[in-house]
Amino acid sequence: MSTLLEMSGVSVSFDGFKAINNLSFQIAEPEMRAIIGPNGAGKTTFMDIITGKTKPDEGRVIFGEKSVSLLGMSESKIAKVGVGRKFQKPTVFEAQTVRENFALALKNPRGPFEVLRHRKSKRGAERIEAMAEQVGLTEELPRLAGELSHGQKQWLEIGMLLAQSPRLLLVDEPAAGMTPAEREKTTDILVNAAKTHAVVVVEHDMEFVRRLNCKVTVLNEGSVLAEGSLDHVTQNPDVIDVYLGR
Amino acid sequence: MSQTFITRHPSTLWVLAFLGLFTLLVSVFSEASGVGLISTSFVKTLGKTLCLCLIAIAMDVVWGYCGILSLGHFAFFGIGGYAIGMWLMYARTEAIVTHSLSASVIPPTEVEITDAIGNQIFGVVGSSDFPMIWAFAHSLPLQLLMILLIPGLLALVFGWLAFRSRVTGVYLSILTQAMTLALALYLFQNDSGLRGNNGLSGLQNIPGFEETSQAQISIAFFWASSAALALGYLLFAWVTAGKMGSVIRAIRDDEARVRFLGYHVESYKLFVFTLTAVVSGIAGALYYPQAGIINPAEIAPIASIYLAVWVAIGGRGKLYGAVIGAVFVSLLSSYFTGGSAPDINLGFYVIKWTDWWLVLLGLSFVAVTLLFPGGIASLFDKLTRKS
């Protein structure tokens, strides 16, 4: 287990409001990490910084063995380096089939002229089948993504994330709006992915986090409040104060 | 490969077969063949319509597939027209001038000939000097190259600046309108070097073919337009099929998500914008020799808006939809504005179609957008799905 991503001393403010305040964070590969925290704790901004959507005012974000800095890279470049992101709201391409959605995500050259010359390959098709099986959407491959249920869309998006072959997966509220059975399946998919990848899950739902059975980082007001096992952090008086005190 | 491509995209085969049959029928019944059921001027109208279909499919790719509502593609069309027009005008004037000067006792010098050509072309704007932009007008191959290069480069630079700063949606549309407007205003100036509001004229006379009848020239251009449309259709069908099509439709639907998948969205937009601009330039270069005249009013912003209306009425996101829209609306438009449509007398008011056509077009645009977002093409789809 070696450190894959390291953030140190990162701060960002919007119009004077400090969304992230001197945040430091590390994750190894493979590892599963849950991030919890009240609304406005900076969870989404945290992901925005890693994926290049938001540029921090100060601090470092370094990635991989060669310790490349992610700051100053474009979103598409960061994605190519190996960071995949699943948004809170499922965003799949509804006008295209599930298969096409997977094909878009597959790790292949991303330039327009390379894509223009792209031929469907047997290997690609096998990869798609494998991904679809992993998230349980084999039957749905020829269907339009817009016809899927909410839970299926979430799995499709996680599957697309895996198809990108990233090293770090950022997953924002994967279980939101799911039935208990769907949640269970989502847990399985994520736990499975975390055997080979670094996975960061942002989640509100404590029960879901408990099932992930992993190290937990509690964010509050833009910095780390506590870190450790779920039982450990929930006994931390500061955490109790933030979560239950008001 | 093309075999499998066609079998996977049967609509392409249908459109091409229909286009071939149409070209054949028009040729057989034209004045050039001796039958004369279709007048030469109507052959020209049909040929021009094919060019409009070509720019319409380009518009459909950039808007219907890639989601960039460009309201400036007619600028590229006009530039293509000007580029070919410059050669046509220069070469024809040169032939006339050399002919008239050859009667004089002392053979004219090269400078005298150039001056005389300059006088003929630019006399109307009170000048006789050749501006810089006419540097290649004497050479057909170079001027043909300009048809591709100028729209391509303009689109590349404009697109690079606009997409790089992530201008999207309505702001981008406004920017493209501004580009067309700026170009039209520039061309309207007498010292633009392109004869101001007079534009370029006499383009229907092809140098070297003075003896050929207009009937035959019109058929030749009709064929050329038909071939260009066929090739353009194949090109765009190929681009929008497969993975490229998948990526650009994904950009249309959720550009940020595509970015997080690792695609450099701006490069794709630039590719589509530039490619369609070049095709629009080619369409314009084939259109204006059939129209005979080009002036800056052709590039006015409204022309590009019409283009969007055709595509919307025909059906966005389907190439044949754009073709249907361009044919349907442009032919109807020339019917209603040509004065051949009968006026409707309501007793208290007479509806003159020349005035009311735009209202009708506007209403049908609103109706299509609200009631049939898929355009006329969606009706086709319904019919074929039932059978």
Contacts between the chains, C-beta under 8 A, distances in Angstrom:
chain1	res1	chain2	res2	distance
A	51	B	260	6.3
A	74	B	259	8.0
A	74	B	264	7.3
A	75	B	256	8.0
A	75	B	259	4.5
A	75	B	260	5.9
A	76	B	259	5.3
A	76	B	260	7.9
A	76	B	262	5.3
A	76	B	263	5.8
A	76	B	264	4.6
A	76	B	265	7.1
A	79	B	259	7.4
A	79	B	260	5.6
A	79	B	261	6.2
A	79	B	262	3.5
A	80	B	262	4.6
A	84	B	260	7.6
A	85	B	260	5.2
A	87	B	257	7.4
A	91	B	254	5.6
A	91	B	257	4.7
A	93	B	249	7.2
A	93	B	250	4.8
A	93	B	253	5.5
A	93	B	254	6.7
A	93	B	257	7.6
A	94	B	253	7.1
A	95	B	249	6.4
A	95	B	253	6.0
A	96	B	246	6.2
A	96	B	249	6.5
A	96	B	250	6.9
A	100	B	246	5.0
A	103	B	243	6.5
A	103	B	246	6.6
A	104	B	243	7.8
A	104	B	246	5.8
A	104	B	247	6.5
A	104	B	250	5.8
A	104	B	258	7.7
A	104	B	261	6.1
A	105	B	261	5.7
A	110	B	262	5.1
A	110	B	263	5.1
A	110	B	264	6.7
A	111	B	264	7.3
A	111	B	267	6.8
A	112	B	244	7.4
A	112	B	247	8.0
A	112	B	267	5.2
A	112	B	268	5.2
A	112	B	271	4.4
A	113	B	271	7.9
A	115	B	243	5.2
A	115	B	244	5.2
A	115	B	247	5.8
A	116	B	239	7.1
A	116	B	244	5.0
A	118	B	242	6.7
A	118	B	243	4.4
A	118	B	244	7.5
A	120	B	242	7.7
A	160	B	261	7.4
A	164	B	261	6.6
A	164	B	262	6.7
